[in-house]
Amino acid sequence: MRNVAILIFDEVEVLDFCGPFEVFAVTGARSPGKPFQVFTVAENLTPITARNGLSVNPNFSLADCPQADILIIPGGYGTRPLLQNQVVIDWIKEQASGAELIMSVCTGALLLAKAGLLENLSATTHFNAMNELRKVAPNTQICPDQRIVDNGRILTSAGISAGIDLSFHAVARLLGREAAQETARWMEYDYWK
């Protein structure tokens, strides 16, 4: 079973983390032996307030989080203050060093860039944050017209709902296209084929 760690923080975009959470949590749910253990992680164990006031209790703090096999960094307005939070940036670097896949959704790419993980790679983000990403990641090729950019271990997606597609893409890579399609059918998500 692979550990899927999803970072959450104040002003995280709800669909950025809930969409991937649902895809990985539902994958394989109807067959024995769930392939993924999905959990949320915040700087500490106090509830965070996501966009539009949603309160969320993290499963783990940065200090007690198990090693992630799949690390997901979502976006939202809360990514901007985190660019100055060295504790979070160092945690991303540490978790990424042992992860099989590192994924960002939306402006989560800014945090991957700040951690040095997008150096000399290609990346995308929310259409409204392309210039910010260029500033944080001057040695990264920015791909404004791509919904998903797959660099092997490091994957980025465009904004908000694109994180769902990115998650299906990752499931297909790890478990095969049929597993991803079965999950999409179960979720009644017709946009991923």
Residue frames as a rotation matrix with the C-alpha (Angstrom) as fourth column:
MET 1
0.584 0.812 0.000 0.00
0.812 -0.584 0.000 0.00
0.000 0.000 -1.000 0.00
ARG 2
-0.417 -0.715 0.561 1.33
0.708 -0.642 -0.293 3.43
0.569 0.275 0.775 -0.95
ASN 3
-0.090 0.302 -0.949 1.07
0.797 -0.550 -0.250 6.40
-0.597 -0.779 -0.191 1.41
VAL 4
-0.119 0.144 0.982 -0.49
0.740 -0.646 0.185 9.45
0.662 0.749 -0.029 -0.24
ALA 5
-0.262 -0.060 -0.963 0.27
0.829 -0.524 -0.193 12.59
-0.493 -0.850 0.187 1.79
ILE 6
0.119 0.384 0.915 -1.65
0.745 -0.644 0.174 15.75
0.656 0.662 -0.363 0.92
LEU 7
-0.815 -0.450 -0.365 -0.40
0.580 -0.641 -0.503 19.01
-0.008 -0.621 0.783 2.41
ILE 8
0.301 0.886 0.353 -3.17
0.765 -0.445 0.465 21.31
0.569 0.130 -0.812 3.67
PHE 9
-0.742 -0.550 -0.383 -2.89
0.666 -0.666 -0.335 24.85
-0.071 -0.504 0.861 5.00
ASP 10
-0.042 0.726 -0.686 -4.96
0.363 -0.629 -0.688 27.96
-0.931 -0.278 -0.237 5.60
GLU 11
0.267 0.323 -0.908 -6.52
-0.622 -0.662 -0.418 29.22
-0.736 0.677 0.024 2.36
VAL 12
-0.847 -0.401 0.348 -5.82
-0.036 0.697 0.716 25.98
-0.530 0.594 -0.605 0.47
GLU 13
-0.404 0.712 -0.574 -8.18
-0.900 -0.196 0.390 25.64
0.166 0.674 0.720 -2.49
VAL 14
0.071 0.508 0.858 -10.72
-0.728 0.615 -0.304 22.99
-0.682 -0.603 0.413 -1.48
LEU 15
0.933 0.354 -0.064 -10.96
-0.297 0.659 -0.691 21.08
-0.202 0.664 0.720 -4.77
ASP 16
0.274 -0.919 -0.283 -7.16
-0.784 -0.043 -0.619 21.13
0.557 0.392 -0.732 -5.10
PHE 17
-0.720 -0.581 0.379 -6.85
-0.692 0.556 -0.461 18.72
0.057 -0.594 -0.802 -2.18
CYS 18
-0.093 0.766 0.636 -10.31
-0.564 0.486 -0.668 17.11
-0.821 -0.421 0.387 -2.01
GLY 19
0.664 0.330 -0.671 -10.33
-0.747 0.274 -0.605 16.05
-0.016 0.903 0.429 -5.67
PRO 20
-0.162 -0.800 -0.578 -7.03
-0.633 0.534 -0.561 14.13
0.757 0.275 -0.593 -5.47
PHE 21
-0.676 -0.022 0.736 -7.99
-0.683 0.391 -0.616 12.80
-0.274 -0.920 -0.280 -2.02
GLU 22
0.314 0.915 0.254 -11.16
-0.668 0.404 -0.625 11.30
-0.675 0.027 0.738 -3.48
VAL 23
0.553 -0.136 -0.822 -9.47
-0.728 0.401 -0.556 9.80
0.405 0.906 0.123 -6.55
PHE 24
-0.479 -0.837 -0.266 -6.76
-0.562 0.525 -0.640 8.04
0.674 -0.157 -0.721 -4.54
ALA 25
-0.641 0.276 0.716 -9.13
-0.653 0.294 -0.698 7.02
-0.403 -0.915 -0.008 -1.72
VAL 26
0.427 0.904 0.012 -11.71
-0.714 0.345 -0.610 5.52
-0.555 0.252 0.793 -4.11
THR 27
0.097 -0.453 -0.886 -9.18
-0.869 0.396 -0.297 3.69
0.486 0.799 -0.355 -6.31
GLY 28
-0.619 -0.371 -0.692 -9.42
-0.185 0.926 -0.330 -0.01
0.763 -0.077 -0.642 -5.61
ALA 29
-0.604 0.401 0.689 -12.15
-0.793 -0.208 -0.573 0.46
-0.087 -0.892 0.443 -3.00
ARG 30
0.483 0.875 -0.043 -14.25
-0.870 0.473 -0.140 -2.29
-0.103 0.105 0.989 -4.55
SER 31
0.547 -0.364 -0.754 -11.45
-0.110 0.861 -0.496 -4.85
0.830 0.355 0.431 -4.64
PRO 32
0.904 -0.226 -0.363 -9.42
0.421 0.322 0.848 -6.45
-0.075 -0.919 0.386 -1.84
GLY 33
0.039 -0.986 -0.165 -6.19
0.923 -0.028 0.384 -4.77
-0.383 -0.167 0.908 -0.83
LYS 34
0.935 0.319 -0.154 -6.55
0.258 -0.911 -0.321 -1.01
-0.243 0.261 -0.934 -1.14
PRO 35
0.362 -0.854 0.375 -3.57
0.829 0.111 -0.548 0.34
0.426 0.509 0.748 -3.09
PHE 36
-0.368 -0.477 0.798 -3.45
0.165 -0.878 -0.448 3.74
0.915 -0.033 0.402 -1.35
GLN 37
0.091 0.318 -0.944 -3.58
0.993 -0.102 0.062 5.06
-0.077 -0.942 -0.325 2.21
VAL 38
-0.125 -0.044 0.991 -4.56
0.492 -0.870 0.023 8.73
0.862 0.491 0.131 1.84
PHE 39
0.282 0.207 -0.937 -4.08
0.944 -0.236 0.232 11.33
-0.174 -0.949 -0.262 4.57
THR 40
0.692 -0.011 0.722 -3.78
0.217 -0.950 -0.223 15.06
0.688 0.311 -0.656 5.08
VAL 41
-0.007 -0.795 -0.606 -0.83
0.999 0.019 -0.037 16.84
0.040 -0.606 0.794 6.67
ALA 42
0.792 0.187 0.581 -0.59
0.197 -0.979 0.048 20.36
0.578 0.076 -0.812 8.10
GLU 43
-0.087 -0.896 0.436 2.15
-0.321 -0.389 -0.863 22.28
0.943 -0.215 -0.254 9.84
ASN 44
-0.915 -0.109 0.389 0.54
-0.404 0.281 -0.871 21.31
-0.014 -0.954 -0.301 13.15
LEU 45
-0.818 0.567 -0.095 -2.53
0.553 0.821 0.139 19.37
0.157 0.061 -0.986 14.25
THR 46
-0.488 0.689 -0.535 -4.83
0.057 -0.587 -0.808 22.35
-0.871 -0.425 0.247 14.70
PRO 47
0.328 0.686 0.649 -7.66
0.753 0.225 -0.618 22.72
-0.571 0.692 -0.443 12.17
ILE 48
-0.870 -0.490 -0.051 -6.89
0.334 -0.663 0.670 24.73
-0.362 0.567 0.740 9.05
THR 49
0.194 0.912 -0.361 -9.37
0.086 -0.383 -0.920 27.02
-0.977 0.148 -0.153 7.31
ALA 50
-0.497 -0.313 0.809 -9.49
0.771 0.267 0.577 26.28
-0.397 0.911 0.109 3.60
ARG 51
-0.976 0.158 0.148 -10.85
-0.035 -0.792 0.610 28.69
0.213 0.590 0.779 0.97
ASN 52
-0.307 0.937 0.168 -14.34
-0.359 -0.277 0.891 29.96
0.882 0.213 0.421 1.60
GLY 53
-0.091 0.238 0.967 -14.24
-0.957 -0.288 -0.019 29.01
0.274 -0.927 0.254 5.28
LEU 54
0.700 0.331 -0.633 -14.12
-0.228 0.943 0.241 25.20
0.677 -0.024 0.736 5.22
SER 55
0.227 -0.595 0.771 -12.55
-0.966 -0.038 0.255 23.93
-0.123 -0.803 -0.584 8.44
VAL 56
0.654 -0.110 -0.749 -10.44
-0.249 0.903 -0.350 20.77
0.715 0.415 0.563 8.08
ASN 57
0.671 -0.446 0.593 -8.70
-0.576 0.190 0.795 18.67
-0.467 -0.875 -0.130 10.72
PRO 58
0.107 -0.701 -0.706 -5.38
-0.872 0.275 -0.405 17.29
0.478 0.659 -0.581 9.44
ASN 59
0.885 0.148 -0.441 -4.53
-0.014 0.956 0.293 13.64
0.465 -0.253 0.849 10.03
PHE 60
0.356 -0.859 -0.369 -0.86
0.935 0.322 0.151 14.39
-0.011 -0.399 0.917 10.74
SER 61
0.823 -0.300 -0.483 1.46
-0.193 -0.946 0.259 17.28
-0.535 -0.119 -0.837 11.50
LEU 62
0.618 -0.684 -0.388 4.69
-0.579 -0.063 -0.813 17.82
0.531 0.727 -0.435 9.59
ALA 63
-0.189 -0.782 0.594 6.56
-0.979 0.103 -0.177 16.40
0.077 -0.615 -0.785 12.59
ASP 64
-0.348 0.078 0.934 4.69
-0.453 0.858 -0.241 13.08
-0.821 -0.507 -0.263 12.79
CYS 65
0.569 0.575 -0.588 3.82
-0.768 0.116 -0.630 12.45
-0.294 0.810 0.508 9.14
PRO 66
0.397 -0.418 0.817 4.84
0.278 0.903 0.327 9.06
-0.875 0.097 0.474 7.74
GLN 67
-0.688 -0.670 -0.280 7.04
-0.142 -0.254 0.957 9.04
-0.712 0.698 0.080 4.65
ALA 68
0.410 0.836 -0.365 4.93
-0.507 -0.123 -0.853 9.71
-0.758 0.535 0.373 1.57
ASP 69
-0.296 -0.373 0.879 5.14
0.612 0.633 0.474 7.50
-0.733 0.679 0.041 -1.48
ILE 70
-0.161 0.333 0.929 3.02
0.824 -0.472 0.313 10.08
0.543 0.816 -0.199 -3.29
LEU 71
-0.516 -0.083 -0.853 3.32
0.630 -0.711 -0.312 13.68
-0.581 -0.698 0.419 -2.13
ILE 72
0.005 0.610 0.792 0.60
0.893 -0.359 0.271 16.10
0.450 0.706 -0.547 -3.23
ILE 73
-0.701 -0.242 -0.671 1.00
0.512 -0.826 -0.236 19.85
-0.497 -0.509 0.703 -2.84
PRO 74
0.199 0.858 0.473 -2.26
0.980 -0.175 -0.095 21.67
0.001 0.482 -0.876 -3.61
GLY 75
-0.699 -0.425 0.575 -2.65
0.504 -0.863 -0.025 25.36
0.506 0.273 0.818 -4.32
GLY 76
0.512 0.835 -0.200 -4.73
0.809 -0.390 0.440 28.30
0.289 -0.387 -0.875 -3.24
TYR 77
0.652 -0.222 0.725 -4.02
-0.164 -0.975 -0.151 31.76
0.740 -0.021 -0.672 -1.90
GLY 78
0.927 -0.242 0.286 -2.34
-0.266 0.112 0.957 30.16
-0.264 -0.964 0.039 1.10
THR 79
0.618 -0.754 0.222 0.66
0.783 0.565 -0.261 29.13
0.071 0.335 0.939 -0.99
ARG 80
0.460 -0.462 0.758 1.97
0.125 -0.812 -0.571 32.71
0.879 0.357 -0.316 -1.07
PRO 81
0.606 -0.289 0.741 2.69
-0.777 -0.412 0.475 33.01
0.168 -0.864 -0.475 2.68
LEU 82
0.871 -0.267 0.413 4.11
0.062 0.893 0.446 29.47
-0.488 -0.362 0.794 2.66
LEU 83
0.701 -0.663 0.262 6.78
0.343 -0.007 -0.939 30.59
0.625 0.748 0.222 0.19
GLN 84
0.079 -0.653 0.753 8.36
-0.586 -0.642 -0.495 32.33
0.806 -0.403 -0.433 3.22
ASN 85
0.670 0.234 0.704 7.82
-0.728 0.394 0.561 29.40
-0.146 -0.889 0.434 5.61
GLN 86
-0.179 -0.883 -0.434 11.12
-0.909 0.318 -0.271 27.54
0.377 0.346 -0.859 5.67
VAL 87
-0.510 0.064 0.858 9.73
-0.548 0.744 -0.382 24.78
-0.663 -0.665 -0.344 7.91
VAL 88
0.550 0.794 0.258 7.16
-0.222 0.437 -0.872 23.83
-0.805 0.422 0.417 5.26
ILE 89
0.642 -0.373 -0.670 9.63
-0.745 -0.099 -0.659 24.20
0.180 0.923 -0.341 2.37
ASP 90
-0.473 -0.863 0.176 12.17
-0.879 0.448 -0.161 21.97
0.060 -0.231 -0.971 4.17
TRP 91
-0.204 0.494 0.845 9.44
-0.346 0.771 -0.534 19.39
-0.916 -0.402 0.014 4.88
ILE 92
0.819 0.486 -0.306 8.50
-0.425 0.153 -0.892 19.33
-0.387 0.861 0.332 1.19
LYS 93
0.175 -0.849 -0.498 12.16
-0.904 0.061 -0.422 18.75
0.389 0.524 -0.758 0.26
GLU 94
-0.613 -0.438 0.658 12.54
-0.725 0.642 -0.249 16.00
-0.314 -0.629 -0.711 2.87
GLN 95
0.162 0.765 0.623 9.35
-0.235 0.644 -0.728 14.18
-0.958 -0.028 0.284 1.87
ALA 96
0.783 0.143 -0.605 10.13
-0.603 -0.059 -0.795 14.57
-0.150 0.988 0.040 -1.83
SER 97
-0.193 -0.966 -0.171 13.53
-0.980 0.199 -0.018 12.93
0.052 0.164 -0.985 -1.39
GLY 98
-0.836 -0.131 0.533 11.85
-0.274 0.941 -0.197 9.63
-0.476 -0.311 -0.822 -0.46
ALA 99
0.124 0.992 0.011 8.68
-0.375 0.057 -0.925 9.86
-0.919 0.111 0.379 -2.56
GLU 100
-0.335 -0.104 0.936 7.93
0.680 0.662 0.317 7.87
-0.653 0.743 -0.151 -5.68
LEU 101
-0.122 0.368 0.922 5.80
0.822 -0.483 0.302 10.70
0.556 0.795 -0.243 -7.13
ILE 102
-0.604 0.005 -0.797 5.66
0.490 -0.786 -0.376 14.40
-0.629 -0.618 0.473 -6.26
MET 103
-0.268 0.640 0.720 2.57
0.888 -0.126 0.443 16.19
0.374 0.758 -0.535 -7.55
SER 104
-0.829 0.140 -0.542 1.37
0.175 -0.855 -0.489 19.77
-0.531 -0.500 0.684 -7.44
VAL 105
-0.017 0.886 0.463 -2.07
0.999 -0.008 0.051 21.11
0.049 0.463 -0.885 -8.20
CYS 106
0.832 0.436 0.343 -2.59
0.448 -0.893 0.047 24.72
0.327 0.115 -0.938 -9.24
THR 107
0.562 -0.618 0.550 -0.30
-0.510 -0.782 -0.358 27.13
0.651 -0.079 -0.755 -7.34
GLY 108
0.883 -0.346 0.317 1.18
-0.047 0.607 0.793 24.24
-0.467 -0.715 0.520 -5.38
ALA 109
0.628 -0.668 0.398 3.77
0.696 0.253 -0.672 24.45
0.349 0.700 0.624 -8.17
LEU 110
0.539 -0.429 0.725 5.07
-0.378 -0.892 -0.247 27.63
0.753 -0.141 -0.643 -6.51
LEU 111
0.672 -0.251 0.696 5.98
-0.676 0.176 0.716 25.60
-0.303 -0.952 -0.052 -3.42
LEU 112
0.781 -0.438 0.445 7.65
0.513 0.857 -0.057 22.87
-0.356 0.272 0.894 -5.47
ALA 113
0.568 -0.572 0.591 9.64
0.369 -0.465 -0.805 25.59
0.735 0.675 -0.053 -7.23
LYS 114
0.578 -0.322 0.750 10.62
-0.693 -0.679 0.243 27.24
0.431 -0.660 -0.616 -3.94
ALA 115
0.711 -0.286 0.642 11.84
-0.318 0.684 0.657 23.83
-0.627 -0.671 0.396 -2.73
GLY 116
-0.213 -0.867 -0.451 14.03
-0.818 -0.094 0.567 23.58
-0.534 0.490 -0.689 -5.85
LEU 117
-0.245 0.163 0.956 12.11
0.093 0.985 -0.144 20.63
-0.965 0.053 -0.256 -7.24
LEU 118
0.774 0.580 0.253 11.20
0.320 -0.013 -0.947 22.19
-0.547 0.814 -0.196 -10.60
GLU 119
0.175 -0.811 -0.559 14.74
-0.514 -0.559 0.651 23.20
-0.840 0.173 -0.514 -11.51
ASN 120
-0.682 -0.508 -0.526 15.37
-0.665 0.132 0.735 22.56
-0.304 0.851 -0.428 -15.24
LEU 121
-0.684 0.567 0.460 12.00
0.573 0.807 -0.143 20.81
-0.452 0.166 -0.876 -15.63
SER 122
-0.715 0.606 0.349 8.71
-0.025 -0.521 0.853 21.78
0.699 0.601 0.388 -17.28
ALA 123
-0.760 0.491 -0.425 5.70
0.564 0.175 -0.807 22.81
-0.322 -0.853 -0.410 -15.20
THR 124
-0.402 0.706 0.583 2.24
0.228 -0.540 0.810 24.29
0.887 0.459 0.056 -15.29
THR 125
-0.852 0.239 -0.467 -0.03
0.432 -0.183 -0.883 26.00
-0.296 -0.954 0.052 -12.77
HIS 126
0.232 0.955 -0.183 -3.24
0.715 -0.295 -0.634 28.02
-0.660 0.016 -0.751 -12.64
PHE 127
0.216 -0.130 0.968 -3.48
0.905 -0.346 -0.248 30.32
0.367 0.929 0.043 -15.66
ASN 128
0.843 0.202 0.499 -3.49
0.068 -0.959 0.274 33.36
0.534 -0.197 -0.822 -13.39
ALA 129
0.815 -0.567 0.119 -0.24
-0.200 -0.082 0.976 32.37
-0.543 -0.820 -0.181 -11.65
MET 130
0.766 -0.537 0.352 2.03
0.623 0.489 -0.611 31.74
0.156 0.687 0.709 -14.66
ASN 131
0.430 -0.628 0.649 4.02
-0.117 -0.752 -0.649 34.95
0.895 0.203 -0.397 -14.11
GLU 132
0.611 -0.189 0.769 4.46
-0.791 -0.090 0.606 34.17
-0.046 -0.978 -0.204 -10.41
LEU 133
0.848 -0.286 0.446 5.78
0.205 0.953 0.221 30.73
-0.489 -0.096 0.867 -11.31
ARG 134
0.657 -0.634 0.407 8.21
0.441 -0.115 -0.890 32.27
0.611 0.765 0.204 -13.80
LYS 135
0.409 -0.487 0.772 9.60
-0.626 -0.765 -0.151 34.47
0.664 -0.421 -0.618 -11.00
VAL 136
0.566 -0.152 0.810 9.94
-0.711 0.407 0.573 31.65
-0.417 -0.901 0.122 -8.45
ALA 137
0.383 -0.357 0.852 11.24
0.313 0.918 0.244 29.16
-0.869 0.174 0.463 -11.05
PRO 138
0.417 -0.211 -0.884 13.37
-0.675 -0.723 -0.146 31.06
-0.609 0.658 -0.444 -13.58
ASN 139
-0.631 -0.726 -0.273 15.04
-0.739 0.457 0.495 27.83
-0.235 0.514 -0.825 -14.81
THR 140
-0.477 0.586 0.655 11.75
0.288 0.808 -0.514 26.02
-0.830 -0.057 -0.554 -15.37
GLN 141
-0.967 0.249 0.052 9.99
-0.007 -0.229 0.973 25.84
0.254 0.941 0.224 -18.72
ILE 142
-0.564 0.826 -0.013 6.46
-0.249 -0.185 -0.951 27.10
-0.787 -0.533 0.310 -18.06
CYS 143
-0.940 0.294 0.172 3.75
0.303 0.490 0.817 25.35
0.156 0.821 -0.550 -20.09
PRO 144
-0.773 0.631 -0.071 0.66
-0.463 -0.637 -0.617 27.59
-0.434 -0.444 0.784 -19.96
ASP 145
-0.102 0.777 -0.621 -1.39
-0.974 0.050 0.221 25.54
0.203 0.627 0.752 -22.41
GLN 146
-0.481 -0.105 -0.871 -0.94
-0.116 0.992 -0.055 22.15
0.869 0.075 -0.489 -20.75
ARG 147
0.548 0.766 0.336 -3.36
-0.535 0.012 0.845 20.75
0.644 -0.642 0.416 -18.18
ILE 148
0.911 -0.330 0.247 -0.81
0.009 0.614 0.789 18.19
-0.412 -0.717 0.562 -16.92
VAL 149
0.404 -0.868 -0.290 2.97
-0.738 -0.121 -0.664 18.18
0.541 0.482 -0.689 -17.16
ASP 150
0.981 -0.071 0.181 4.63
-0.037 0.846 0.531 14.84
-0.191 -0.528 0.828 -16.38
ASN 151
0.378 -0.922 -0.090 8.39
-0.862 -0.314 -0.399 14.94
0.339 0.228 -0.913 -15.76
GLY 152
-0.279 -0.439 -0.854 8.61
-0.045 0.894 -0.445 11.38
0.959 -0.086 -0.269 -14.47
ARG 153
-0.537 0.028 -0.843 8.75
0.803 0.323 -0.500 11.68
0.259 -0.946 -0.196 -10.66
ILE 154
-0.682 0.223 -0.696 7.46
0.247 -0.827 -0.506 15.24
-0.688 -0.517 0.509 -10.61
LEU 155
-0.444 0.663 0.603 4.06
0.831 0.053 0.554 16.11
0.335 0.747 -0.574 -12.05
THR 156
-0.840 0.245 -0.485 2.23
0.047 -0.856 -0.515 19.44
-0.541 -0.455 0.707 -12.09
SER 157
-0.261 0.805 0.532 -1.28
0.965 0.216 0.147 20.38
0.004 0.552 -0.834 -13.12
ALA 158
-0.588 0.238 0.773 -3.14
0.105 -0.925 0.364 23.51
0.802 0.295 0.520 -14.08
GLY 159
-0.768 0.191 0.611 -5.66
-0.590 -0.583 -0.559 25.01
0.249 -0.790 0.560 -11.71
ILE 160
-0.314 0.733 0.603 -8.20
-0.890 -0.007 -0.455 23.54
-0.329 -0.680 0.655 -9.34
SER 161
0.672 0.690 0.269 -10.19
-0.567 0.713 -0.413 20.84
-0.477 0.125 0.870 -11.21
ALA 162
0.442 -0.583 -0.682 -7.07
-0.660 0.303 -0.687 19.81
0.607 0.754 -0.251 -13.15
GLY 163
-0.445 -0.619 0.647 -5.88
-0.895 0.320 -0.309 18.10
-0.016 -0.717 -0.696 -9.96
ILE 164
0.379 0.641 0.667 -8.54
-0.504 0.748 -0.433 15.44
-0.776 -0.172 0.607 -10.46
ASP 165
0.936 -0.063 -0.348 -7.22
-0.305 0.352 -0.885 14.71
0.178 0.934 0.310 -13.96
LEU 166
0.002 -0.998 0.062 -3.66
-0.834 -0.036 -0.551 14.69
0.552 -0.051 -0.832 -12.63
SER 167
-0.236 -0.036 0.971 -4.67
-0.821 0.542 -0.179 12.13
-0.520 -0.839 -0.157 -10.01
PHE 168
0.798 0.526 0.294 -6.28
-0.252 0.735 -0.630 9.86
-0.547 0.429 0.719 -12.60
HIS 169
0.652 -0.649 -0.391 -3.11
-0.519 -0.007 -0.854 10.22
0.552 0.760 -0.342 -14.69
ALA 170
-0.306 -0.805 0.509 -1.01
-0.933 0.148 -0.328 9.12
0.188 -0.575 -0.796 -11.69
VAL 171
0.167 0.450 0.877 -3.31
-0.575 0.767 -0.284 6.17
-0.801 -0.457 0.387 -10.93
ALA 172
0.963 0.192 -0.187 -3.05
-0.257 0.460 -0.850 5.07
-0.078 0.867 0.492 -14.58
ARG 173
0.246 -0.953 -0.177 0.76
-0.720 -0.058 -0.692 5.27
0.649 0.298 -0.700 -14.41
LEU 174
-0.465 -0.500 0.731 0.97
-0.885 0.302 -0.356 3.31
-0.042 -0.812 -0.583 -11.16
LEU 175
-0.386 0.432 0.815 -1.83
-0.283 0.785 -0.551 0.75
-0.878 -0.443 -0.181 -11.53
GLY 176
-0.816 0.076 0.573 -2.78
0.539 0.459 0.706 0.80
-0.209 0.885 -0.416 -15.20
ARG 177
-0.887 0.459 0.043 -5.32
-0.361 -0.750 0.554 2.61
0.287 0.476 0.831 -17.29
GLU 178
-0.254 0.836 -0.486 -8.07
0.249 0.542 0.802 0.14
0.935 0.082 -0.346 -16.42
ALA 179
-0.308 0.092 -0.947 -7.79
0.950 0.072 -0.303 0.94
0.040 -0.993 -0.109 -12.70
ALA 180
-0.916 -0.047 -0.398 -8.04
0.093 -0.991 -0.098 4.66
-0.390 -0.127 0.912 -13.45
GLN 181
-0.710 0.692 -0.128 -11.03
-0.349 -0.189 0.918 4.13
0.611 0.696 0.376 -15.73
GLU 182
-0.198 0.635 -0.747 -12.78
0.669 0.644 0.370 1.99
0.716 -0.426 -0.553 -13.11
THR 183
-0.547 -0.062 -0.835 -12.24
0.756 -0.466 -0.460 4.72
-0.361 -0.883 0.302 -10.52
ALA 184
-0.962 0.195 -0.192 -13.55
-0.256 -0.889 0.380 7.38
-0.097 0.415 0.905 -12.92
ARG 185
-0.448 0.841 -0.303 -16.66
0.015 0.346 0.938 5.28
0.894 0.416 -0.168 -13.56
TRP 186
-0.220 0.332 -0.917 -17.22
0.922 0.377 -0.085 4.78
0.318 -0.865 -0.389 -9.82
MET 187
-0.625 -0.092 -0.775 -16.91
0.478 -0.830 -0.287 8.53
-0.617 -0.550 0.563 -9.27
GLU 188
0.439 0.763 0.474 -19.11
0.827 -0.136 -0.546 9.20
-0.352 0.631 -0.691 -12.34
TYR 189
0.159 -0.533 -0.831 -16.34
-0.195 -0.842 0.503 11.40
-0.968 0.082 -0.238 -13.69
ASP 190
0.723 0.326 0.609 -16.92
0.453 0.441 -0.775 11.36
-0.521 0.836 0.171 -17.43
TYR 191
0.894 -0.324 -0.308 -14.15
-0.435 -0.789 -0.433 13.77
-0.103 0.522 -0.847 -18.36
TRP 192
-0.150 -0.978 0.146 -11.27
-0.885 0.199 0.421 11.32
-0.441 -0.066 -0.895 -17.92
LYS 193
0.888 0.459 -0.015 -11.07
-0.401 0.760 -0.511 8.55
-0.223 0.460 0.859 -20.47
